């Protein structure tokens, strides 16, 4: 049922939204690129070991072109996004990267899949992106760095590309082996970050537990849910629903970390919720 697919994607985005809060509990200095590389390695290789032992890969037809493109897009998203945030601040970096992804996804679907954008998706995406902008409008640390904005746009394009390419993988593979193969390859691409950047913080048991959570829950489980939904809904809709990630992160920041939101930011929360609800429940049960 299509509504169930939307709910899976929403749950995935909510799990992604816990990553920022989890990282605030890390002890010592942790380079964000090593966190991204470690979570992909743990999530991907852990899932690959499971499907290998369960025999789920035996006889599976793997569309290597789409798998490779999916893995490359996911691997590129990590350095693009974290570098954008580093150069231009969390607020602008997040809005540009996460906010641009739905638009890129709609364009890719139109150009590659020849799929016309639906009116509900257009309205919900406008509402959600506006809400995302308002949510971060009063955040500190504005630095309009052109290179940072460009990298944020590339991050949004990479995530939209991942959604479209992985949907083609899911047309020929089951969800679990597909996610396992894609994220294992992504982890391999990012392994150099773990080799050349400082990973000493992982010697701390609490840090290791937190990174394991990021890999197994916020990556493996989250992308299994995302992919389960992606099998039956358009990639553009799935990417728009992923805007629940910054929404979850902001609410957790208030509830757990003790941050505060302005009235304008709460208005952004309301618009984000409205856009997501419109997309998830405004199309009935049509597939």
C-alpha positions as a LaTeX table, in Angstrom:
\begin{tabular}{lrrr}
\hline
Residue & $x$ (\AA) & $y$ (\AA) & $z$ (\AA) \\
\hline
Unk1 & 0.00 & 0.00 & 0.00 \\
Unk2 & 1.35 & 3.42 & $-0.97$ \\
Unk3 & 0.65 & 5.14 & 2.36 \\
Unk4 & 2.75 & 2.54 & 4.14 \\
Unk5 & 5.61 & 3.34 & 1.76 \\
Unk6 & 5.43 & 7.03 & 2.71 \\
Unk7 & 5.52 & 6.08 & 6.39 \\
Unk8 & 8.66 & 3.93 & 5.88 \\
Unk9 & 10.43 & 6.88 & 4.25 \\
Unk10 & 9.33 & 9.20 & 7.07 \\
Unk11 & 10.69 & 6.78 & 9.68 \\
Unk12 & 13.97 & 6.67 & 7.74 \\
Unk13 & 14.23 & 10.46 & 7.72 \\
Unk14 & 13.51 & 10.56 & 11.44 \\
Unk15 & 16.38 & 8.15 & 12.06 \\
Unk16 & 18.68 & 10.33 & 9.91 \\
Unk17 & 17.55 & 13.28 & 12.03 \\
Unk18 & 19.05 & 11.66 & 15.16 \\
Unk19 & 22.60 & 11.78 & 13.78 \\
Unk20 & 23.31 & 15.39 & 14.80 \\
Unk21 & 22.08 & 14.82 & 18.36 \\
Unk22 & 24.07 & 11.59 & 18.64 \\
Unk23 & 27.24 & 13.36 & 17.50 \\
Unk24 & 26.89 & 15.97 & 20.28 \\
Unk25 & 27.56 & 13.17 & 22.79 \\
Unk26 & 30.90 & 12.18 & 21.22 \\
Unk27 & 33.91 & 12.74 & 23.47 \\
Unk28 & 36.85 & 14.69 & 22.05 \\
Unk29 & 37.55 & 15.86 & 18.50 \\
Unk30 & 35.92 & 13.88 & 15.68 \\
Unk31 & 36.34 & 14.91 & 12.06 \\
Unk32 & 32.88 & 14.81 & 10.41 \\
Unk33 & 34.25 & 13.06 & 7.32 \\
Unk34 & 35.55 & 10.17 & 9.43 \\
Unk35 & 32.13 & 9.89 & 11.08 \\
Unk36 & 30.50 & 9.71 & 7.66 \\
Unk37 & 33.01 & 7.14 & 6.44 \\
Unk38 & 32.73 & 5.03 & 9.61 \\
Unk39 & 28.92 & 4.95 & 9.58 \\
Unk40 & 28.88 & 3.83 & 5.93 \\
Unk41 & 31.54 & 1.19 & 6.58 \\
Unk42 & 29.79 & $-0.21$ & 9.67 \\
Unk43 & 26.33 & $-0.04$ & 8.13 \\
Unk44 & 27.31 & $-1.38$ & 4.72 \\
Unk45 & 29.74 & $-4.13$ & 5.71 \\
Unk46 & 27.57 & $-5.23$ & 8.64 \\
Unk47 & 24.57 & $-5.61$ & 6.36 \\
Unk48 & 26.67 & $-7.33$ & 3.68 \\
Unk49 & 27.90 & $-9.89$ & 6.22 \\
Unk50 & 24.29 & $-10.58$ & 7.24 \\
Unk51 & 23.03 & $-11.13$ & 3.68 \\
Unk52 & 26.09 & $-13.21$ & 2.83 \\
Unk53 & 25.55 & $-15.53$ & 5.81 \\
Unk54 & 21.80 & $-15.72$ & 5.14 \\
Unk55 & 22.39 & $-16.62$ & 1.50 \\
Unk56 & 20.28 & $-13.70$ & 0.25 \\
Unk57 & 22.87 & $-12.87$ & $-2.40$ \\
Unk58 & 22.91 & $-16.34$ & $-3.94$ \\
Unk59 & 21.45 & $-16.20$ & $-7.42$ \\
Unk60 & 20.70 & $-12.49$ & $-7.10$ \\
Unk61 & 20.84 & $-10.52$ & $-10.34$ \\
Unk62 & 22.86 & $-7.39$ & $-9.52$ \\
Unk63 & 22.48 & $-4.46$ & $-11.96$ \\
Unk64 & 26.07 & $-3.30$ & $-11.49$ \\
Unk65 & 25.74 & $-0.06$ & $-13.45$ \\
Unk66 & 22.93 & 1.26 & $-11.26$ \\
Unk67 & 24.53 & $-0.18$ & $-8.10$ \\
Unk68 & 27.81 & 1.56 & $-8.92$ \\
Unk69 & 26.09 & 4.87 & $-9.65$ \\
Unk70 & 24.06 & 4.60 & $-6.42$ \\
Unk71 & 27.19 & 3.87 & $-4.37$ \\
Unk72 & 29.11 & 6.73 & $-6.02$ \\
Unk73 & 26.29 & 9.20 & $-5.35$ \\
Unk74 & 26.08 & 8.19 & $-1.69$ \\
Unk75 & 29.87 & 8.33 & $-1.29$ \\
Unk76 & 30.02 & 11.80 & $-2.90$ \\
Unk77 & 27.21 & 13.13 & $-0.71$ \\
Unk78 & 29.30 & 12.76 & 2.46 \\
Unk79 & 32.29 & 15.02 & 1.58 \\
Unk80 & 30.11 & 17.47 & $-0.38$ \\
Unk81 & 27.70 & 17.96 & 2.51 \\
Unk82 & 30.22 & 18.12 & 5.35 \\
Unk83 & 32.51 & 20.43 & 3.37 \\
Unk84 & 29.57 & 22.73 & 2.58 \\
Unk85 & 28.66 & 22.93 & 6.25 \\
Unk86 & 32.29 & 23.60 & 7.18 \\
Unk87 & 32.67 & 26.40 & 4.62 \\
Unk88 & 29.34 & 28.18 & 4.88 \\
Unk89 & 27.92 & 27.17 & 8.26 \\
Unk90 & 25.34 & 24.66 & 9.41 \\
Unk91 & 22.33 & 26.82 & 8.54 \\
Unk92 & 23.08 & 27.67 & 4.92 \\
Unk93 & 24.90 & 24.39 & 4.26 \\
Unk94 & 21.91 & 22.35 & 5.45 \\
Unk95 & 19.28 & 24.44 & 3.68 \\
Unk96 & 21.17 & 24.38 & 0.36 \\
Unk97 & 22.00 & 20.66 & 0.47 \\
Unk98 & 18.82 & 19.19 & 1.94 \\
Unk99 & 16.52 & 21.84 & 0.49 \\
Unk100 & 17.83 & 21.55 & $-3.07$ \\
Unk101 & 17.58 & 17.75 & $-3.21$ \\
Unk102 & 13.80 & 17.59 & $-3.91$ \\
Unk103 & 14.12 & 20.06 & $-6.79$ \\
Unk104 & 17.05 & 18.14 & $-8.27$ \\
Unk105 & 15.09 & 14.92 & $-7.87$ \\
Unk106 & 12.13 & 16.32 & $-9.80$ \\
Unk107 & 14.43 & 17.54 & $-12.58$ \\
Unk108 & 16.22 & 14.17 & $-12.80$ \\
Unk109 & 12.92 & 12.30 & $-12.97$ \\
Unk110 & 11.73 & 14.59 & $-15.76$ \\
Unk111 & 14.96 & 14.32 & $-17.77$ \\
Unk112 & 15.91 & 10.68 & $-17.20$ \\
Unk113 & 12.69 & 8.90 & $-16.29$ \\
Unk114 & 10.43 & 11.14 & $-18.44$ \\
Unk115 & 8.08 & 11.48 & $-15.46$ \\
Unk116 & 5.96 & 14.63 & $-15.18$ \\
Unk117 & 5.85 & 16.29 & $-11.75$ \\
Unk118 & 2.53 & 15.89 & $-9.94$ \\
Unk119 & 0.76 & 18.95 & $-8.54$ \\
Unk120 & 0.67 & 17.58 & $-4.98$ \\
Unk121 & 4.44 & 17.01 & $-5.07$ \\
Unk122 & 5.06 & 20.57 & $-6.33$ \\
Unk123 & 2.95 & 22.17 & $-3.58$ \\
Unk124 & 4.32 & 19.96 & $-0.81$ \\
Unk125 & 7.91 & 20.55 & $-1.94$ \\
Unk126 & 7.43 & 24.34 & $-1.97$ \\
Unk127 & 5.90 & 24.20 & 1.52 \\
Unk128 & 8.65 & 21.93 & 2.84 \\
Unk129 & 11.57 & 23.90 & 1.38 \\
Unk130 & 10.09 & 27.18 & 2.67 \\
Unk131 & 9.71 & 25.59 & 6.08 \\
Unk132 & 13.31 & 24.35 & 5.96 \\
Unk133 & 14.55 & 27.89 & 5.17 \\
Unk134 & 12.52 & 29.42 & 8.02 \\
Unk135 & 13.65 & 26.69 & 10.41 \\
Unk136 & 17.30 & 27.69 & 10.01 \\
Unk137 & 16.71 & 31.40 & 9.34 \\
Unk138 & 17.79 & 32.55 & 12.81 \\
Unk139 & 20.69 & 30.15 & 13.19 \\
Unk140 & 24.04 & 31.78 & 13.79 \\
Unk141 & 27.15 & 31.52 & 11.69 \\
Unk142 & 25.96 & 32.80 & 8.32 \\
Unk143 & 28.82 & 32.78 & 5.83 \\
Unk144 & 27.71 & 33.08 & 2.22 \\
Unk145 & 30.75 & 31.34 & 0.77 \\
Unk146 & 30.21 & 30.65 & $-2.96$ \\
Unk147 & 32.26 & 27.45 & $-2.91$ \\
Unk148 & 30.32 & 26.22 & 0.12 \\
Unk149 & 27.00 & 26.93 & $-1.60$ \\
Unk150 & 28.22 & 25.10 & $-4.72$ \\
Unk151 & 29.25 & 22.08 & $-2.64$ \\
Unk152 & 25.86 & 22.15 & $-0.91$ \\
Unk153 & 24.13 & 22.07 & $-4.29$ \\
Unk154 & 26.35 & 19.16 & $-5.34$ \\
Unk155 & 25.37 & 17.36 & $-2.13$ \\
Unk156 & 21.69 & 17.86 & $-2.96$ \\
Unk157 & 22.28 & 16.60 & $-6.50$ \\
Unk158 & 24.19 & 13.57 & $-5.16$ \\
Unk159 & 21.34 & 12.61 & $-2.81$ \\
Unk160 & 18.74 & 13.06 & $-5.55$ \\
Unk161 & 20.93 & 10.96 & $-7.86$ \\
Unk162 & 21.19 & 8.24 & $-5.21$ \\
Unk163 & 17.40 & 8.10 & $-4.87$ \\
Unk164 & 16.85 & 7.80 & $-8.62$ \\
Unk165 & 19.65 & 5.28 & $-9.24$ \\
Unk166 & 18.78 & 3.09 & $-6.26$ \\
Unk167 & 15.15 & 2.97 & $-7.39$ \\
Unk168 & 16.42 & 1.30 & $-10.58$ \\
Unk169 & 18.41 & $-1.16$ & $-8.44$ \\
Unk170 & 15.32 & $-1.95$ & $-6.36$ \\
Unk171 & 13.40 & $-2.81$ & $-9.52$ \\
Unk172 & 15.70 & $-5.84$ & $-9.94$ \\
Unk173 & 16.84 & $-6.68$ & $-6.38$ \\
Unk174 & 15.30 & $-7.20$ & $-2.96$ \\
Unk175 & 15.74 & $-4.33$ & $-0.51$ \\
Unk176 & 18.19 & $-5.89$ & 1.97 \\
Unk177 & 20.82 & $-7.21$ & $-0.49$ \\
Unk178 & 20.50 & $-4.04$ & $-2.60$ \\
Unk179 & 21.23 & $-1.74$ & 0.35 \\
Unk180 & 24.02 & $-4.05$ & 1.56 \\
Unk181 & 25.86 & $-4.03$ & $-1.78$ \\
Unk182 & 25.40 & $-0.29$ & $-2.40$ \\
Unk183 & 26.60 & 0.81 & 1.03 \\
Unk184 & 29.50 & $-1.63$ & 1.12 \\
Unk185 & 30.77 & $-0.09$ & $-2.11$ \\
Unk186 & 30.21 & 3.42 & $-0.71$ \\
Unk187 & 32.15 & 2.44 & 2.40 \\
Unk188 & 35.04 & 1.24 & 0.25 \\
Unk189 & 35.13 & 4.57 & $-1.61$ \\
Unk190 & 35.34 & 6.49 & 1.68 \\
Unk191 & 37.87 & 4.21 & 3.42 \\
Unk192 & 40.77 & 6.62 & 2.65 \\
Unk193 & 39.20 & 9.13 & 5.05 \\
Unk194 & 39.58 & 6.59 & 7.86 \\
Unk195 & 43.20 & 5.95 & 6.86 \\
Unk196 & 44.45 & 9.51 & 6.45 \\
Unk197 & 42.36 & 11.43 & 8.99 \\
Unk198 & 42.56 & 11.09 & 12.78 \\
Unk199 & 40.27 & 8.35 & 14.14 \\
Unk200 & 41.71 & 8.22 & 17.65 \\
Unk201 & 38.36 & 9.20 & 19.14 \\
Unk202 & 37.05 & 5.71 & 18.24 \\
Unk203 & 39.24 & 4.25 & 21.01 \\
Unk204 & 36.77 & 5.72 & 23.52 \\
Unk205 & 34.08 & 3.06 & 24.24 \\
Unk206 & 31.22 & 5.57 & 24.32 \\
Unk207 & 32.27 & 7.01 & 20.97 \\
Unk208 & 32.46 & 3.54 & 19.46 \\
Unk209 & 28.92 & 2.78 & 20.68 \\
Unk210 & 27.62 & 6.05 & 19.22 \\
Unk211 & 29.31 & 5.47 & 15.85 \\
Unk212 & 27.95 & 1.91 & 15.83 \\
Unk213 & 24.46 & 3.37 & 16.38 \\
Unk214 & 25.03 & 5.76 & 13.48 \\
Unk215 & 26.11 & 2.86 & 11.27 \\
Unk216 & 23.52 & 0.25 & 12.22 \\
Unk217 & 20.43 & 2.34 & 13.05 \\
Unk218 & 20.87 & 5.70 & 11.29 \\
Unk219 & 22.37 & 4.08 & 8.18 \\
Unk220 & 21.52 & 0.37 & 7.75 \\
Unk221 & 18.01 & 0.43 & 9.25 \\
Unk222 & 17.24 & 3.92 & 7.94 \\
Unk223 & 18.18 & 3.12 & 4.36 \\
Unk224 & 16.37 & $-0.23$ & 4.51 \\
Unk225 & 13.21 & 1.70 & 5.44 \\
Unk226 & 13.92 & 4.38 & 2.81 \\
Unk227 & 14.47 & 1.75 & 0.12 \\
Unk228 & 11.35 & $-0.18$ & 1.14 \\
Unk229 & 9.31 & 2.94 & 0.53 \\
Unk230 & 11.25 & 3.89 & $-2.59$ \\
Unk231 & 10.20 & 0.65 & $-4.29$ \\
Unk232 & 6.62 & 1.90 & $-4.66$ \\
Unk233 & 6.73 & 5.73 & $-4.64$ \\
Unk234 & 8.53 & 8.17 & $-6.97$ \\
Unk235 & 12.09 & 9.10 & $-5.99$ \\
Unk236 & 11.10 & 12.80 & $-6.01$ \\
Unk237 & 8.42 & 12.13 & $-3.37$ \\
Unk238 & 10.86 & 10.11 & $-1.24$ \\
Unk239 & 13.45 & 12.91 & $-1.38$ \\
Unk240 & 10.86 & 15.53 & $-0.38$ \\
Unk241 & 9.82 & 13.36 & 2.57 \\
Unk242 & 13.48 & 13.23 & 3.61 \\
Unk243 & 13.07 & 16.87 & 4.70 \\
Unk244 & 11.70 & 15.31 & 7.89 \\
Unk245 & 15.40 & 14.85 & 8.74 \\
Unk246 & 16.16 & 18.52 & 9.64 \\
Unk247 & 12.72 & 18.71 & 11.26 \\
Unk248 & 13.55 & 15.78 & 13.56 \\
Unk249 & 17.02 & 17.16 & 14.23 \\
Unk250 & 15.60 & 20.53 & 15.31 \\
Unk251 & 12.99 & 18.99 & 17.61 \\
Unk252 & 15.60 & 16.73 & 19.20 \\
Unk253 & 17.88 & 19.75 & 19.60 \\
Unk254 & 15.18 & 21.41 & 21.69 \\
Unk255 & 14.08 & 18.32 & 23.63 \\
Unk256 & 17.45 & 16.63 & 24.25 \\
Unk257 & 20.30 & 19.09 & 23.73 \\
Unk258 & 18.51 & 22.09 & 25.26 \\
Unk259 & 18.56 & 24.36 & 22.20 \\
Unk260 & 15.83 & 26.94 & 21.61 \\
Unk261 & 13.85 & 27.86 & 18.50 \\
Unk262 & 12.46 & 31.29 & 17.62 \\
Unk263 & 8.87 & 31.91 & 16.58 \\
Unk264 & 10.03 & 32.07 & 12.97 \\
Unk265 & 11.70 & 28.68 & 13.31 \\
Unk266 & 8.56 & 27.17 & 14.81 \\
Unk267 & 6.65 & 28.55 & 11.80 \\
Unk268 & 9.17 & 26.65 & 9.66 \\
Unk269 & 8.43 & 23.50 & 11.66 \\
Unk270 & 4.71 & 23.96 & 10.97 \\
Unk271 & 5.28 & 24.44 & 7.23 \\
Unk272 & 7.56 & 21.40 & 7.07 \\
Unk273 & 4.97 & 19.28 & 8.83 \\
Unk274 & 2.27 & 20.61 & 6.52 \\
Unk275 & 4.29 & 19.88 & 3.38 \\
Unk276 & 5.16 & 16.37 & 4.53 \\
Unk277 & 1.57 & 15.60 & 5.57 \\
Unk278 & 0.25 & 16.90 & 2.23 \\
Unk279 & 2.58 & 14.61 & 0.31 \\
Unk280 & 2.07 & 11.57 & 2.53 \\
Unk281 & $-1.70$ & 11.73 & 2.86 \\
Unk282 & $-2.91$ & 14.04 & 0.09 \\
Unk283 & $-2.85$ & 11.50 & $-2.76$ \\
Unk284 & $-5.13$ & 8.84 & $-1.41$ \\
Unk285 & $-4.02$ & 5.28 & $-2.00$ \\
Unk286 & $-3.19$ & 5.54 & $-5.71$ \\
Unk287 & 0.07 & 3.96 & $-6.80$ \\
\hline
\end{tabular}
